[in-house]
Amino acid sequence: MPKKSRSAPRKPRVKKLFVLDTNVLMHDPASLFRFEEHDLYLPMGTLEELDGHKKGLSDLARNARQVSRFLDEIVSGKVADISAGLPIRTRDGGPAALGRLFLQTEAINGDLPATLPAGKTDNQILSVVRHLQKKEPQRGVVLVSKDINMRIKARALGLAAEDYTNDKVLEDSDLLYTGVRRLAPGFWESHGRELESWKKDGHTYYRIRGPLVPQLQPNEFLWDESSERPIHALVKEKSGRMAVLETLRDYTHAKNSVWGISARNREQNFALNLLMNPAIDFVTLLGQAGTGKTLLTIAAGLTQVLDEKRYSEIIMTRVTVPIGEDIGFLPGTEEEKMQPWMGALEDNLDVLNASDESGGEWGRAATRDLVRSRIKVKSLNFMRGRTFVNKWLVIDEAQNLTPKQMKTLITRAGPGTKVICMGNIAQIDTPYLTEGSSGLTFAVDRMKGWAHAGHVTLARGERSRLADHAAEAL
């Protein structure tokens, strides 16, 4: 007798049919290639909306044009096969490893409730989904949309609907890298015999080995204040199960103040160690309002521009919300147009200028003019094609950037430029962006393993006791 198979043969995976809403394509033009072996369907309403958004210089217009180019490559030369579905090939031109693309080729009436106006594009797309669900009941027909109300209407009509989540860096923002790690109690005592230490350039270095090392990231901060020997250190090098730690400079002490500013807590001290370190080219600072992100960044920038002459000037930019908004309706130059969005910069400059007690009123006025001459405010809308050489580039409110915009900005950095990204992922104003898909989350996660990048999540507010209590109670 033939031997029985140990495991039953796997059933072929049923291909789903995903109906794409316009906002998915405009959010991520490459979404056409991210549904694996499943098939895609584009209603005529989706194509019409793409055509209506293709003009202009905004990122949405650019994305609409990019989608049109992708579709043209898929459809080109195969018009006769559209009704049967067109193979979606990988973007490198390889064999058809993905599913098929179907375009609406006939008028469809999906019998929606009379209260839904038939002329609205969203309702036309819903009628297409209902029609396909009845036509192909053997496989799942799913609407994919970034519009919450669209998904709610679809489910109310008994249609399957999902959010587009392929762009998410993390499913849960609580898993985001913080840049700070507390050592287990007794860590130094247990490693006492194995530790090698030496001093160089005012810092103490420790070489550690053990199971903790593979979990560490370059430029991650380690601290332990419970043992007899409190330690605040930075992961300077890492190789296999060996790492070298470097003790930090104490910026909480007044003698190490930066432009008159001293760190008020442990995380601010970590942030200043990153900002003042010339070997680190990219810094990300996360934290709620009042944790000191902007103040520390501007203070460190002024010190290294005016005192140490390490950088030539400070460049400040941020997203004008809503994203892509044309600032041309405001009077004045580019910098004057950006002033309404730069109130945080002015507030912090007032604090920094007030901390300088030398020179009296005339001295402070002269310092204020000198500081303003070295700070340039630039609009995000005109960053493409630029290169910043030897600049201190600050990207404020970075949580409102998409990953693509974040990449565009960071790649503007030329030789000698340091980039600092700041933001609070709990305050995202850009449509369709979430904590998991924000460009700031993207940058923190993708840059954490690089030897010249550092990150700190600032946890404690230092604005005032009223602001701290309001952040918790309201």
N, C-alpha and C positions, 0 to 999 in steps of 0.2 A: 504494500500500500504506500502511496506517496505520502511523504511527511507533510503534516499540516504546517501552514505558515505560522510563524510565531506571532506575527502582528497582522491585522487585517489591512489590506491596501487602503491608502489614504484616498478619501473622496476628493475629486478635483474641487478646488476653491471656486465658489460661485462668484462670478464677476458682478460687482455692483455697477449701477448707472448713476453717476453723480451729475446733477444739474447745477451749473455754476451761476451764481448771481454776479452782477457786474462788479460789485464792491470787492469780491474775492480777487478778480483779475487785476483790478486797479490797485489793490493793496499789495499783491505779490504777482507780478507778471509771469514769473516762472512757475506759478501754481499749476499750469497746464501739464507740467512734467513731474508732479509730485503726488500722483494718485496711484502709483505702482501699476499693477496689471489691470486695474479697473477702467471702465469706459466713462467718457465725459460727454455731456450734452449741453450745447449752447443754444438757448432760445433766441429767436430773432430780436426780442426785446433787449437782451443782453448786448447783442451786436449794435443795436441802435443807440443804446446808452454809451457804449464805448466810442461810437462815432461822434456823439455829442460832447464828449469830454476831451477829444484829442487835441484841441487848439489851446495854446497858451504856453507859459513857461513854468507852471507849477509842477511839482513832483507827480501829482495825479495825472496831468496832461502827458507828461513824459512816460508814465507807466502805461497809459492808454495806447500811446503810439507803439510802445514796445510790445504789448499784447498783439496789436494789429500785425506787427512784423512777424511774430511767432506764428500767428494764424495763417499768414500768407505763405510761410514756408511749408506748413502742413498741407494747405489746400492746393498750392500751386501745381498745375499740371495734372490734377486728379479730380476734376470737376465731376466727371461721370460717376465716380465712386462715392460721392458724398452721402447718398442715401444709405449706402451699405456700411458707412463708417470709414474714416481715414486713420491709418496707423500713426500713432504718435511715437516718433523715434527719439532716442536719447539725444541730448543737445550736442554731443560730440559727433553726431552723424553716424553712429553705429547702428546695429541691427534693431529691429522693432522689439524692444524689450518691455515696452509699456502697453497701455490699452489702446482703445480706438476713440476717435473724436467724431461725434455726430452733430450735425448742424440742422436746425429746423428748416425743412424744405417745403412745408405745407401749412396752410392755415389750421390752427387748432382751437377748438372750443371745449374747454374742460368742464363746463357746467358749474360755475361758481355761484354762491348765493347772490341774489339780486342786489343785496346791500353793498356789494363790492363793485365799484365802478369799473367797467371793462376797459376803459381807456387808459387806466393807470398801468405803467410798465410792471410794477411789482405784481399786480393781479394777473397780468398776462403770463408772467413767469409761473405763478402758482397754478394757472389753468393748464400750462404745459406739463407741470409735474403731475397733476391729477390725471391728465390724459395718458402719460407714460406709465403711471402706476396701474391703470386699467388695461393698457395694451400689453404690458410685460409683468404680469403678477408673479411669475416664477422667480424673479430676481429683485433685489432691493433697489428701489428708486429713491434717491436721497437728494434733497435740496441742500446746497452748501452756501451759506450766506454769513457775512459779518454783521448784518443788520438784525438786532435782537427782535424788533417788532415784526420783521419779515418771518423770522423763525417761529415766533408766537402765533402768527396768523396761520402758518403752514400746519403747525401741530393742532390748532383749533379745527382745521379742516381735515384732520386725520392723515396728514402727510408727514413723512419722515424728514426731519431737518437737523442739520448739524452746523456748528461753527467751524471755520477754517482755523485749525490749530497747528499746522505744519510749521508756522513761523515762530512758534513759541520756543524760547530758549529753555525755560523751566516751567514745569506744571505748577509748582508751588513756590512763591517768592521767598518763603521761609528757608528754602534750600539754597538761596543765593549766597555765594562766597562773601564772607564778612571781612576777610583780611586779618582777622584777629583770632588768636587761639589761647585759651587759658590752659596752662599745664596742670596735670593732675597733681594733687597734694603729695609731697614727698618725692617729686620727680628728681630734684637735684641730689637729695640724699641717696636715692637708689642708683644714681649714675655717678656718684662721687668718685669712685675708683677709676671709672672709664673716661672721665672728662680730661681732655687736653685743653690747656688755656695758654694764651699769650697776649701781649699788648702791642699795639701798633697805632700810631697817629692819634693817640688819645682815646682809643677804643679798646675794649677787652674782647677777645675772640674765644669761643669755645667750639671744640669739635665733638659732636655727639653721634652716637650710633644706637640702633635699636629699632623696634617695630613701629615707633611713632614717625620716623623719618620719611617713609614712603608716602605718608599722608600730607606732608608739608608742601607748601608752594614757595617758590622764590619770592623774597620780600614780604613774606607773611610775618606778622608780629606775634611773639610768644611772651606771655607774662605769668608770673607767679608771685603773689604777695603774701602767701600763707606760711611759707617756710622761713627758716632763720636767715636765709640769704635771698631777699626779694630780687627778682630779675625782670627786666624789660629788654627784650632782644629782638633782632631782625634776622630772618633766615637769609644769610648772605650767599651761601653756596649749597648745592644739594647734588649728591651723586650716589645713586643706589640707596644703601642703608646708612650713608654717612652724610652729615650736614654740618655746616659751619655757621655759628650764630655770632652776631655782632651786637654788642651793647649799644644802647641808644644815647643820643645827646638829650639832656634833660631840659626841655623847653618850658617846663613849669616854673623854673627858677628865673628870677628877674634878671640875672646876669646874662642869660641866653635869650632875652626877649627879642622878638622879630618885629621891627618897626614899632616898638613900644608895646607889643602884644605878647603876653605869656599864655601858654596852654593852661586851661582851667580844669582839665580832666585827662584821664589816661588816653582816650581816643584822640583828643586834640593834640596831645604830645606825639602820638604815632603819626598823625597827619602831617605835622610840621616836619618830622623826620623825613617823610617822603618828599614834601614840597621843597625842602632845603637841600636835598641830595642831588648833586649834578649828574650822578650815574643813572638816575631814573628819568626816563623821557616821557612817561605816560602815567598820570595819576587819576584815579576815579574816587570821588568822595560822595557817599550816600548818607542821607540823614534827613530828619524832619526839619521844619522851619525852626530857626533859632539855635541850631547846633554849632554854628560858626563856620560853615563851609566857605562862604564868600569872604568873610573877614580874614580868615587864615590865609586863603589863597591870594588875596590882594596884598596883604602884609608881606607874605613871602615873596611875591612878585616885585613889590617896590624895593625891598631890601636887595634883591639880586639884580635889579635893573639900575637903581640909582647908587647904591653903596658898593656892591661887588662888581658892577659892570659886566655881569655874566650874560645878560640878555639886553637887547637894544631897546625894546619897548613891550608894553602889555597890550595884547589884543583881546577885547571882550566881545563876545557874540552870544546870542540866544535866539530861540525860536520865537517869532512873533505869532501869538495865538489869535485866531486859528492859523494853523500851519500853512505856509505858502501865501499868506495875506500880502497883497501889494501895499507897500508902505508909501507909495508915490503920492497919495492924497495929502500927506503931511507936508508942511512947508519946510524949506531949508535943505541942507546938505544931507548926505547919508547918515552922518553921525547925529545930526539934529533930529532927523526922522526917527532914529532909534531911541532917543532920550526917554519917551514915555514908557518904554519897556525896560529901562535901565535904572529904575528908582532904587533897587537894591544896591547898585554900585555907588550911587551918590550917598546913600545912608551910611555905607561902610567907609567911604572916604571921609565923611564928617567925623566918624569915630576915630579913624587913624590920624587925622589931622589934629584932633583935640588932644590926642595922647602925647603930642610933641610940645613940651613946656618950654623948650629953649627958644630964645630969640624974641619972645614977647609977641604982640599982635602983628608987628611988621614981619617978623620971622615966619609966623604961621601963614601969613598971606603969600609970602614968597615961596614957601614950601608947597602951598596949595597950587599955585600957578605952575611950579616945576612938576608936580605930580600929574596935573591934568595934561601937561604937554607930552608926557610919556605914556598916556593911556589912550588908545584908539578904540572906538566902538564901531564895529562892522556889522552889517546885515548878513544874516545867513543866506538870504536870497541871491547874493552875488558872490558866493564863495567858489563856485566851479571855475577851474582853470588857474586859480591863484596858488602861489607857493610862498609860505612864510619862512624866512630865514632868520635864525637867531632871535626868535620871539618867545614871549611867555603867552601862550594861547589859552584863553579861558572860555569854556563852553558852559554857559549857565543854563539852568532848566533843561538839562540834557535828557530828562525822562520823556520829553515830548518829541524827541527825534525817533525816526524809524531806523532800523539797523542799516539800511542803505544810506540814509542821510548821515548817520554816524561815521560810516566808512568814508563817505565823501569828505567830511570835515577832517578826520584824523589824517587822511592821506594828503592833506594840504601842508603838512609839516615838512619843512626843509631842514637842512643841516643846522644843528644847534638849537632847535626849537623844542620846547617842552609843552605838552598838551595836558590841561587839567579839565576833567569833565565833572560837573557837579549836578546834583538833583535829588529829588524825592520821588521814588516810584509810586508812592501812595497818592500823588497829586498829578495825574496824567490828564491833560486837556485835549490831546489830539484824538480825533475820532478813530475808532477801530484799534487803537493801541491799548494794550493791557500791561500789567506788571510783568507778565511772562514774555511779552513780545517787544517791549520797549528797547530802543537802541542803547539806553544806558545799561539795562540788564545784559544785553548782547555784548557790550564792550567789557563789562566786568567779568563775564563768564569766559569769553574768548581770549582775553589778555592775561588771565591770572597765572599762566605758566611761564610767562616771558620774564627773563632776568632783568629787564629794564622797565618793568611796569609794576605799579603797586596800587593797592586798594585799601580803604578803611571805611567801615560803616560807623558813623558817629551816632551814638545812642543817647547822649544826655544833652538836653537843651540848656543853653547858658544865656538866653536873652533876658529873662526876668522871671521872678517867681509867679507873676500873673500869667505870662505866656506859657510857662511850664504847666501850671495848674489847668489852664484853659485847654491845652493840647490833650490832657488826660480826661478832663471832666465834660467837655463840650462835644 
